[in-house]
Amino acid sequence: MTLVDQMAALTDKKIDETRAVGSFKKGVAIKGEKSADLVIIFKSLPTKEAVSWVANKVLTEIKAGEAPRNKAGFKMDIKEHGFDLVNKGLILRCLVTTLHSNLKQLQPDVHIPISVCKLHLLAYKHVHWFDVNAQNDTVKALIRIMRDLKTRFEGFSPLNPWMIELLVHSSIIQPPRKPLSIGVGFRRIIELLASGIFITGSSSITDPCDLNSARVHASLDQEKQDLVCFTAQTLIRILAHSGLETVLRGSSNLTQDTTVWNGVVVIPLEKVYEKPAEKTSESSDSMETDDATTAAMET
């Protein structure tokens, strides 16, 4: 019996619905990933005691269906997001939330935090959107490629999975024309990042799951926006000089070290955005003294 089946058995008691989410469900997992996600929507308020009860119930049922030699391998860890089912280094993250109508009734220290519940409801919406709109092999392949680039190039680390998925989808799917090929699509994605699509003031990409139609990059501060942009600008120059294979398979040093491509020297770009210096207490006191002196002179 699968974990989803275990949850279904509890439907009449505490759980409204369970749904697999995340990279494995979407088919965009990359090598090395050892955790999968499952959203569990409680009918009632998700108290910590209720979450613990469900976790222990699931663990007991799973062990009951396993051979004796395998039972010891299963462990359950209670977490802020819900609970994790662990077996031989593999993790199933059970993300607990509740019905949207219950959110306002959540209380700190008693229930799963409201901020966590909202994130898990968003994960539920994201996988539904993906199932309807992004079932294209090229889109999935390019999402995996971009997730791999994120792990190798520090400059892409601010991009979260949802940003990558929407960026790839909007770059490849262009109705009424046919979707772009994987090669053309990859170059277009890097070009869009290099052009500043995730920079403040850009039209960017509207989040289809946000009720306020927010831009998908709104959570990035200006320092991270600049980091993503100049990293892509360095990579697009390498791509322009036959460096595609190296970008796809090369080391993270490509965006940090000077390289030569067919006689063309590519120097990594540097940040443009400078974070404003914080005012110190001494400078504040100095400014107040100067203001007082000026006021006294005017008087």
Secondary structure, 3 states (H helix, E strand, C coil): CCHHHHHHHCCCCCEEEEEEEHHHHHCCCCCCCCEEEEEEEECCCCEHHHHHHHHHHHHHHHHHCCCHHHHCCEEEEEECCEEEEEECCEEEEEEEEECHHHHHHCCCCCECCHHHHHHHHHHHHHHHHHHHHCCCHHHHHHHHHHHHHHHHCHHHCCCCHHHHHHHHHHHHCCCCCCCCCHHHHHHHHHHHHHHCCCCCCCCCCECCCCCCCCECCCCCCHHHHHHHHHHHHHHHHHHCCCCHHHHHHCCHHHHCCCEEECCEEECCCCCCCCCCCCCCHHHHHHHHHHHHHHHHHHC
